[in-house]
Amino acid sequence: MTKQSKLGSFFQTNSKNAKSKQSPNEKELNGDEASPKIVDYLQLQSGTKGEILDSNLSSSTNTINVKDQNQNISDTKKNPMIIVPTNQTLNENQHKRKSARIVESDNSESEVEDEMKTKKIKYTQKESCVTQTKSPEIKQISISAKVQGIKDAKSEEKDSNGIYYSEICRMFEQVEQTTKRLEITDITAKYFFKMMSLGSDHLTKCVYLCVNQVAPEYKGIELGVGESLLLKAIASATGKNMTAVKEEVEKCGDLGLVAKNFRTNQRTLFPMPKLTINKVFDTFYEISTSTGASSQQKKVQKITSLLVSGSDIEAKFIIRSLEGKLRIGFAEKTVLTALAQASAFYHNAESKSNPDPEKMNKYSEILKHVYTQLPNYNILVEALFTHGVEKLPLVCKLVPGIPVKPMLAFPTKSVSEVLNRFKEIEFTCEYKYDGERIQIHKCEDGKVVSFSRNSENSTEKFYDILEKFEKFTNEGVSTFVIDAEVVAWDTQSQNILPFQVLSTRKRKDTKESEITVQVCLFVFDILYLNGESMLQKSLNDRRKILWESFKVSPGEFQFAEYKNLKEVDDIQIFLDQSIADNCEGLMVKVLNGEESSYEPSKRSRNWLKVLILVACIYLFIVKKDYLDGVGDSLDLVVIGGYTGKGKRTGVYGGFLLAVYDPDQEEYQAICKIGTGFSEANLKEFKEMFEKTKIEIPKSYYSFGEAEKPDVWFEPTQVSVERYI
């Protein structure tokens, strides 16, 4: 198979249908004729070369169509045929700015291949400029057209400040139209492949936009803007009043669709510069990092600026991205799979055959595994460009300062289930502490930092205990990563306090003299020591290394209590002891062999948890026994509801649950729930709670500002059995 046909097959989507719909001019643009002419609209070019706008993604105010694609370049400059919805006559300068740049490809196939070898130019795919009503299909194009398009895109990159944002919006639109995971992966992989031809910086920003981030999670820079600010920005950008915007939100339940609908019907006096991915990403970053007294106003101004410059479809995804919800069925694992596939094709461009499916699956697993150890797209994408997927494990390893996705345990229903799972396997039992998972790193520069289970930096929250690590480490320990549980600690009784006490500890900006909740670390694993990863070592070996590298400081730094047991009665006794010591239960782990390695981000059956009480939440929690005859139940009541959005428009999308405290004589909010319900359940709940709705919360409701629901209810308890 030739390079041309191989790469063409990668880009081909429903090729038969696509070709049957092509006009002669479209075929010419796609490189099927002897003298291909292609329209390059990956980049903006200033001056007389002008630009071409995305026909199906632009709003009515900035859409233009090229009527005759067969004109030569000089004729196009002199008398471009341009149609604008407003039917206004454009002056000569406007004609120049809006004329489509037609690029004639004179390169022969041999010349192209020579240039590819010397300059390592990769292939990209160009779209037809013919206006379409549906999302465009990715069509096969000639090698010469691909190479010429990439050369033009690269030459314009500096002036145009990057790739059009409409390109990624088109991909989002395609993904939104399917629910099939393989199709979503295929669409995304093709887009990433095209972006790889334009450099790692472009691809990195595209990947971050796909996962709704502007930086690695552990940086703590969140892309999430409150609804009130988005409403103001939509109103400001579209000239609507707030009442009209809110009414539209009530109708469709999607702020992104509201922005799109208002933008579609909006006209502007002068065409705005097209948005680029660089511009949108950089603005998102500025919004995410904006702080200070006037930060809210600045955020609204920046969002408004993007909406004014963007088309209707761009406005839709700008708002959704800022909400933190693209709502197109994207999962991070899908993005990683697509990235692996794109990289495989990119580095396989010179080969005569495509990577086989088995190898593609292997590449996907490699990238996912590496990402769990090094969750930083800046580093990973650059490594993919330089080394390819296969060499990633050699160049992208665990590094102190970047959190590892923690290994998780499966819940079990009984001790007998544990014994059945670990039959003829050596295992160990550890206390499961009632605290917060914490991963502690000592970096090359000597700094000690910590991260939560969700990779959030928690250094400021626990700085008082982290500052003492010098006295916890033995001589010779320079760098490390350890896994632990941090618990609230009673310094007088030397006992563990409930998690609820720990949750009252302030997150930051607290002087040591003002700290009211003391904490103690219970360390149970080590992942990295002095430049060496411990992940592949057995738990037994890791535990020995951990105990040799650190020393106990009672009430501050302790090792997790453990016993290597085999009999049911012994496990039962140890379980009872853990409860007496104010723990939740036991963790049971494989001790030796390959199955005892540390598996980042994986909920593994090599780790099992045996708990006395497990919450099964629907409309109130029933704590189920994990051991026969042990446990109790806790009834929660519904005191509030959250307005549904998207598919849940018109019903409640979630509920606030509370437990009654007889000592304080109040209902204390304990959790939110919103998953596991069918559409029929939600409709029934809507009717049910409408009867108990109240204007303001009861004086005996205790809740945090972050938990405040949209609607308050009388305390209502519903039988869970009907919904399980």
Secondary structure, DSSP 8 states (H G I E B T S, - for coil): --HHHHHHHHH-SSHHHHHHT--HHHHHHTT-SSS-EEE--SS---GGG-----TTTS-TTS---BS-TTS-HHHHHHS--B--TT-----HHHHHHHS--EEE----HHHHHHHHHHH----------S--SS--------HHHHHHHHHHHHHHHHHHTSSBHHHHHHHHHHHHT---HHHHHHHHHHHHHHHHTT-HHHHHHHHHHHTT-SS-GGGT------HHHHHHHHHHHHT--HHHHHHHHHHHS-HHHHHHHHHHT---SS-----BHHHHHHHHHHHHH--STTHHHHHHHHHHHHHHHS-HHHHHHHHHHHHT---S---HHHHHHHHHHHHHHHHTTTSSS---HHHHHHHHHHHHHHHHH---HHHHHHHHHHH-STTHHHHS---TTS-----EEEE-S-HHHHHHHTTTS-EEEEEE-SSEEEEEEE-TTS-EEEEETTS-B-TTTTHHHHTTGGGTB-TT---EEEEEEEEEEETTTTEE--HHHHTTS-SSS--GGG--S-EEEEEEEEEEETTEE-TTS-HHHHHHHHHHHB--BTTTEEE--EE---SHHHHHHHHHHHHHTT--EEEEEE-SSGGGS--TT-EEEEEEEEESEEEEESSSEEEEESSTT-------EEEEEEE--GGGTTSEEEEEEEEEETTTTEEEEEEEE--S--HHHHHHHHHHHHTTEESS--TTEE--GGG--SEEEEEE---GGGG-
